[in-house]
Amino acid sequence: MIAPMRSIRRLTSLILFAVACAVPAAAHPAPFSYLDVRIASGAMTGTLVLHDFDVAHDLQLATPDALLDAAMLQQAADQIVALVRGRVQMTADERDVRWDITGIRALPDRSAVEVAWRAPINAAIGHLIVRAALFPYDPNHQTFVNVYEGDVLLRQDILSAGRQTAEYYTGGRQGAFAVFKAFTASGIHHIAIGPDHILFIVGLLLLGGSVLRLLGIVSAFTVGHSITLSLAALNIVAPPARIIEPAIALSIVYVGADNLLSSPGARDVRAWIALFFGLVHGFGFASVLREIGLPPRALGISLFSFNLGVEIGQALIVVAVASLLAVARARSPRRAQQLVTAGSVLVMVAGGYWFVQRVWLNA
C-alpha cells in the first residue's frame, strides 16, 4: 500500500511542477510586434502594435493590464513615444524620416498597444530602410514588417536580434534608380573586398597585353559570371557553397600554373579561360545577392546593376595592373618577366591555400 501511495505522490509532484513551470511561460505572450508602413504621395503612414507585456516591462510598470486603461495609457504616452522613436528608425533615399505619433490606443482583445504614426515626405520614395530593435531584453522578440505602396503589399519581412534592418525599393522611376545605384555600388564593393576574385583577375592579366586586350579578357569573365549569377539568383541552378568555394580556389591555381607553362608566341586563350571560370565565380557572387535580397519588382535592373558594378571594379584593376606592368617592362623587360613569374607563383600559392582551407579547415 505504501508503494502505490508514493507513486501517487510523485505523480502529483510532477504535475504540480509542470503547472508551475507553465504559468510563467503563459504569462509572457508570443514575443512579436507588428509594423505596417504605407507609402503614398506626400506621406508615409502606419501603425506599430506592441504587446502590453513588453511595453510594461520596459516602462517598469507593475502590471501590463495598466496599459489597457485609457487614463493610465495616456499618462504613459510620452514614455511609449520615446521608446518607439529610439528603437525604430526609417531612412528614405538616404534621409532620416522624422515620424510623428498621431495616436496611441489600447487593443484589449490582443493584449496590445497600437501606436499610429505619420511621416511627411516631399517627393516620391525610391529606397526605404527600416531598422527595428524594439525589446532587446528578449532575444526571441521579432518584428513583423509589412510595407505597402498605396494599397498594394510591397514586401513582408521579419526583423529580430540577428537581423535588425530591411530594405525596400518602390516600383516607380525613383525605385528603379535607387536599385541601380545601390546594386552598382554593391558590385564594385564586392570586387573590392573579394581577394579571391581580385587575385584571379590579376592572374589573368600578368602576361600583359594592350589595355583593350586586357579589358576584353575581364569582360569575358563578366559574361561568364553574369550567366551563372542570374541562374543562381533566380534559384534556377544553385550548387552548394562547399563545391563552389573550393572550385573558385582551384581556378586561381589554374591561372597561375597556366602563366608559368605558357610559352612565348603561343595562342592567347585567356579570354576563354576567363569565360569558363567566370561561370564558376558567378555562383560565388550569387551568395552576396542572396544576403542583400533581390527586389522582386526590379530583378532585371538589380542583376544588370550588380554586374555593371563588378565590371567597373574589374576595369579599375585592369588599369592599375596594366599600368604597373607597362612601367616595369619599360624599365627592365627582364625584371618585368621576373615579376610575372613571382606573381604567378604567388597566385598559385594563395589559390592552393584557399583550396585547402575551404575543403578541410572549414569542413
C-alpha positions as CSV (number, residue, x, y, z in Angstrom):
1,M,0.0,0.0,0.0
2,I,2.9,2.3,0.8
3,A,4.5,1.9,-2.7
4,P,1.3,2.9,-4.6
5,M,0.9,5.9,-2.3
6,R,4.5,7.0,-3.0
7,S,3.9,6.7,-6.8
8,I,0.8,8.8,-6.5
9,R,2.7,11.5,-4.6
10,R,5.5,11.5,-7.1
11,L,3.0,11.8,-10.0
12,T,1.2,14.6,-8.2
13,S,4.5,16.4,-7.6
14,L,5.4,16.1,-11.2
15,I,2.0,17.6,-12.3
16,L,2.4,20.5,-9.9
17,F,5.9,21.2,-11.1
18,A,4.8,21.2,-14.7
19,V,1.9,23.6,-13.9
20,A,4.3,25.8,-12.0
21,C,6.7,26.0,-15.0
22,A,3.8,26.6,-17.4
23,V,2.4,29.5,-15.6
24,P,5.2,32.0,-16.1
25,A,5.7,30.8,-19.7
26,A,2.0,31.5,-20.4
27,A,2.3,34.9,-18.7
28,H,4.6,36.1,-21.5
29,P,2.7,36.4,-24.8
30,A,4.3,35.5,-28.1
31,P,7.3,37.9,-28.4
32,F,6.1,39.7,-31.6
33,S,5.5,43.3,-32.7
34,Y,3.8,44.3,-35.9
35,L,4.9,47.3,-38.0
36,D,2.8,48.5,-41.0
37,V,4.3,51.0,-43.4
38,R,2.1,52.6,-46.1
39,I,3.9,54.7,-48.8
40,A,1.7,57.2,-50.5
41,S,2.0,60.5,-52.2
42,G,3.1,63.2,-49.8
43,A,3.4,61.0,-46.7
44,M,4.1,57.7,-45.1
45,T,1.7,56.4,-42.5
46,G,1.3,53.2,-40.5
47,T,0.8,51.5,-37.2
48,L,3.0,49.7,-34.7
49,V,1.4,47.1,-32.5
50,L,3.3,46.2,-29.3
51,H,2.3,43.6,-26.7
52,D,1.4,45.2,-23.4
53,F,3.7,42.8,-21.5
54,D,6.8,44.1,-23.4
55,V,5.9,47.7,-23.0
56,A,5.1,47.3,-19.3
57,H,8.4,45.6,-18.8
58,D,10.5,48.4,-20.4
59,L,8.4,51.1,-18.7
60,Q,8.8,49.2,-15.4
61,L,5.0,49.1,-14.8
62,A,3.7,46.8,-12.1
63,T,1.3,45.1,-14.4
64,P,0.6,45.0,-18.2
65,D,-3.1,45.4,-17.6
66,A,-2.5,49.0,-16.5
67,L,-1.8,49.9,-20.2
68,L,-5.3,48.7,-21.1
69,D,-6.8,51.5,-19.0
70,A,-7.2,54.7,-21.2
71,A,-6.2,57.1,-18.4
72,M,-3.1,55.1,-17.5
73,L,-2.2,54.7,-21.2
74,Q,-2.4,58.5,-21.6
75,Q,0.0,59.0,-18.7
76,A,2.5,56.6,-20.2
77,A,2.1,58.0,-23.8
78,D,5.3,60.2,-23.7
79,Q,7.4,57.2,-22.5
80,I,5.9,55.0,-25.2
81,V,6.7,57.6,-27.8
82,A,10.3,57.9,-26.6
83,L,10.7,54.1,-26.6
84,V,9.3,53.7,-30.1
85,R,11.3,56.6,-31.6
86,G,14.5,55.3,-30.0
87,R,14.2,51.8,-31.3
88,V,12.6,52.1,-34.7
89,Q,14.3,54.3,-37.4
90,M,13.5,54.7,-41.1
91,T,15.6,56.2,-43.8
92,A,14.0,57.3,-47.2
93,D,16.5,57.8,-50.0
94,E,19.4,58.3,-47.5
95,R,17.4,60.9,-45.5
96,D,16.2,60.1,-41.9
97,V,12.5,60.0,-41.6
98,R,11.0,62.1,-38.8
99,W,7.8,60.4,-38.0
100,D,5.1,61.9,-35.8
101,I,2.9,59.9,-33.4
102,T,-0.7,60.6,-34.3
103,G,-2.4,58.4,-31.7
104,I,-1.9,55.7,-29.1
105,R,-4.7,53.3,-28.1
106,A,-5.2,50.0,-26.3
107,L,-6.2,46.8,-28.0
108,P,-7.6,44.8,-25.1
109,D,-8.6,41.8,-27.3
110,R,-5.0,41.5,-28.4
111,S,-3.4,42.4,-25.1
112,A,-1.5,45.1,-27.0
113,V,-1.0,48.8,-27.6
114,E,-1.2,50.3,-31.0
115,V,0.8,53.4,-32.0
116,A,-0.3,55.2,-35.1
117,W,2.2,57.4,-36.9
118,R,2.7,59.7,-39.9
119,A,5.8,61.0,-41.7
120,P,5.5,63.7,-44.3
121,I,7.7,63.3,-47.4
122,N,8.4,65.9,-50.0
123,A,8.9,63.6,-53.0
124,A,8.3,60.1,-54.2
125,I,10.4,57.5,-52.4
126,G,12.7,55.1,-54.2
127,H,14.6,53.3,-51.4
128,L,13.3,52.8,-47.8
129,I,15.4,51.3,-45.0
130,V,13.6,50.1,-41.8
131,R,15.6,49.4,-38.6
132,A,13.9,47.9,-35.6
133,A,15.3,46.6,-32.3
134,L,12.2,47.0,-30.1
135,F,12.8,44.9,-27.0
136,P,16.4,43.8,-26.6
137,Y,15.7,42.3,-23.2
138,D,14.0,39.4,-25.0
139,P,16.4,37.8,-27.6
140,N,13.5,35.9,-29.2
141,H,11.5,39.0,-29.9
142,Q,10.6,39.5,-33.6
143,T,9.1,42.4,-35.5
144,F,6.8,41.6,-38.5
145,V,7.1,44.3,-41.1
146,N,4.5,44.9,-43.9
147,V,5.3,47.6,-46.5
148,Y,2.5,48.8,-48.8
149,E,2.8,51.0,-51.8
150,G,-0.7,52.6,-51.9
151,D,-3.0,49.6,-51.1
152,V,-0.6,47.0,-52.6
153,L,1.5,44.9,-50.3
154,L,5.1,45.5,-51.5
155,R,7.0,43.2,-49.2
156,Q,6.9,41.4,-45.9
157,D,9.9,40.9,-43.5
158,I,10.8,39.6,-40.1
159,L,13.3,41.6,-38.0
160,S,15.0,40.1,-35.0
161,A,18.0,40.4,-32.8
162,G,20.1,38.8,-35.6
163,R,18.6,40.9,-38.4
164,Q,17.6,44.4,-37.4
165,T,17.5,46.0,-40.9
166,A,15.4,45.5,-44.0
167,E,15.4,47.4,-47.3
168,Y,12.6,48.1,-49.8
169,Y,12.5,49.5,-53.3
170,T,9.3,51.1,-54.7
171,G,8.1,50.4,-58.2
172,G,8.4,53.8,-59.8
173,R,11.3,55.6,-61.5
174,Q,12.7,56.6,-58.2
175,G,12.7,53.0,-57.1
176,A,14.4,51.8,-60.3
177,F,17.1,54.5,-59.9
178,A,17.6,53.5,-56.3
179,V,18.0,49.9,-57.3
180,F,20.5,50.8,-60.0
181,K,22.6,53.0,-57.7
182,A,22.6,50.5,-54.7
183,F,23.4,47.4,-56.7
184,T,26.1,49.0,-58.9
185,A,27.8,50.2,-55.7
186,S,27.4,46.7,-54.2
187,G,29.1,45.1,-57.3
188,I,32.0,47.5,-57.0
189,H,32.2,46.9,-53.3
190,H,32.2,43.1,-53.7
191,I,35.1,43.1,-56.1
192,A,37.0,45.4,-53.7
193,I,36.6,43.1,-50.7
194,G,36.9,39.8,-52.6
195,P,40.6,38.8,-52.6
196,D,40.0,35.6,-54.4
197,H,38.2,37.3,-57.3
198,I,40.9,40.0,-57.4
199,L,43.7,37.5,-57.5
200,F,42.0,35.5,-60.2
201,I,41.8,38.7,-62.4
202,V,45.3,39.7,-61.6
203,G,46.5,36.2,-62.6
204,L,44.7,36.6,-65.9
205,L,46.4,40.0,-66.5
206,L,50.0,39.1,-65.6
207,L,51.0,38.0,-69.1
208,G,50.2,41.5,-70.3
209,G,48.8,42.9,-73.5
210,S,47.1,46.1,-74.6
211,V,44.5,47.7,-72.3
212,L,41.8,46.8,-74.8
213,R,43.0,43.2,-74.8
214,L,43.0,43.0,-71.1
215,L,39.6,44.6,-70.9
216,G,38.4,42.0,-73.3
217,I,39.6,39.3,-71.0
218,V,37.9,40.6,-67.9
219,S,34.7,41.3,-70.0
220,A,34.7,37.6,-70.9
221,F,34.9,36.9,-67.2
222,T,31.9,39.2,-66.7
223,V,29.9,37.4,-69.4
224,G,30.6,34.0,-67.7
225,H,29.7,35.1,-64.1
226,S,26.7,37.1,-65.3
227,I,25.1,33.8,-66.7
228,T,25.5,31.7,-63.6
229,L,24.9,34.7,-61.3
230,S,21.5,35.2,-62.9
231,L,20.7,31.4,-62.8
232,A,21.6,31.2,-59.1
233,A,20.0,34.4,-58.0
234,L,16.7,33.3,-59.6
235,N,17.1,29.9,-57.9
236,I,17.2,28.0,-61.3
237,V,20.6,26.5,-60.5
238,A,22.1,26.8,-57.1
239,P,25.1,24.5,-56.4
240,P,26.2,24.3,-52.7
241,A,28.9,26.6,-51.4
242,R,31.0,23.6,-50.3
243,I,31.5,22.8,-54.0
244,I,31.7,26.3,-55.5
245,E,34.2,27.9,-53.0
246,P,36.9,25.2,-53.5
247,A,36.3,25.4,-57.2
248,I,37.0,29.1,-57.2
249,A,40.2,28.5,-55.3
250,L,41.2,25.9,-57.9
251,S,40.5,28.3,-60.7
252,I,43.1,30.7,-59.2
253,V,45.7,27.8,-59.0
254,Y,45.0,27.0,-62.7
255,V,45.5,30.6,-63.9
256,G,48.9,30.8,-62.0
257,A,50.0,27.5,-63.4
258,D,48.9,28.4,-66.9
259,N,51.0,31.6,-66.8
260,L,54.1,29.6,-65.8
261,L,53.6,27.0,-68.5
262,S,52.8,29.4,-71.3
263,S,55.4,29.7,-74.0
264,P,56.2,32.9,-75.9
265,G,54.2,33.2,-79.2
266,A,51.6,30.7,-78.1
267,R,48.0,31.4,-78.8
268,D,46.4,33.7,-76.1
269,V,43.4,31.8,-74.8
270,R,43.0,33.8,-71.6
271,A,39.6,35.1,-72.7
272,W,38.3,31.6,-72.9
273,I,39.8,30.7,-69.5
274,A,38.1,33.8,-68.1
275,L,34.8,32.9,-69.7
276,F,34.9,29.3,-68.4
277,F,35.9,30.1,-64.8
278,G,33.6,33.1,-64.8
279,L,30.8,30.6,-64.8
280,V,32.2,29.2,-61.5
281,H,32.8,32.6,-59.9
282,G,29.2,33.7,-60.8
283,F,27.8,31.2,-58.3
284,G,30.0,32.8,-55.6
285,F,28.7,36.2,-56.5
286,A,25.2,34.9,-56.1
287,S,25.6,34.3,-52.4
288,V,26.2,38.1,-52.0
289,L,22.9,38.9,-53.8
290,R,21.0,36.4,-51.6
291,E,22.3,38.3,-48.5
292,I,21.3,41.6,-49.9
293,G,17.9,40.4,-51.2
294,L,16.8,41.0,-54.7
295,P,13.9,43.4,-55.1
296,P,11.1,41.2,-56.7
297,R,9.8,44.1,-58.8
298,A,13.3,45.0,-60.2
299,L,15.1,41.8,-60.8
300,G,16.4,42.7,-64.2
301,I,17.7,46.1,-63.0
302,S,19.3,44.7,-59.9
303,L,21.1,41.9,-61.8
304,F,22.3,44.3,-64.5
305,S,23.5,46.9,-62.0
306,F,25.4,44.4,-59.9
307,N,27.2,43.0,-62.9
308,L,27.9,46.6,-64.1
309,G,29.4,47.3,-60.7
310,V,31.6,44.2,-60.9
311,E,32.7,45.2,-64.4
312,I,33.6,48.7,-63.2
313,G,35.7,47.2,-60.3
314,Q,37.4,44.9,-62.7
315,A,38.2,47.7,-65.1
316,L,39.9,49.6,-62.3
317,I,42.0,46.6,-61.6
318,V,42.9,46.3,-65.3
319,V,44.1,49.9,-65.4
320,A,46.2,49.5,-62.2
321,V,47.8,46.2,-63.2
322,A,48.4,47.2,-66.9
323,S,50.0,50.5,-65.8
324,L,52.3,48.7,-63.3
325,L,53.3,46.1,-65.9
326,A,53.9,48.7,-68.6
327,V,56.2,50.7,-66.3
328,A,58.1,47.5,-65.3
329,R,58.6,46.5,-68.9
330,A,59.7,49.9,-69.9
331,R,62.4,50.0,-67.2
332,S,63.6,46.4,-67.4
333,P,62.0,43.6,-69.5
334,R,64.0,41.1,-67.5
335,R,62.7,42.4,-64.2
336,A,59.2,42.5,-65.6
337,Q,59.4,38.8,-66.5
338,Q,60.6,38.0,-63.0
339,L,57.7,40.0,-61.7
340,V,55.3,37.9,-63.8
341,T,56.9,34.6,-62.6
342,A,56.8,35.7,-59.0
343,G,53.2,36.9,-59.3
344,S,52.1,33.7,-60.9
345,V,53.7,31.6,-58.1
346,L,52.0,33.9,-55.5
347,V,48.7,33.4,-57.3
348,M,49.1,29.6,-57.2
349,V,50.1,29.5,-53.5
350,A,47.2,31.7,-52.5
351,G,44.8,29.6,-54.5
352,G,46.2,26.4,-53.1
353,Y,45.9,27.8,-49.5
354,W,42.3,28.8,-50.1
355,F,41.5,25.3,-51.6
356,V,42.9,23.5,-48.5
357,Q,41.2,25.9,-46.2
358,R,37.8,25.6,-47.9
359,V,37.9,21.8,-48.2
360,W,39.5,20.7,-45.0
361,L,39.9,23.5,-42.5
362,N,36.2,24.6,-42.8
363,A,34.8,21.1,-43.2
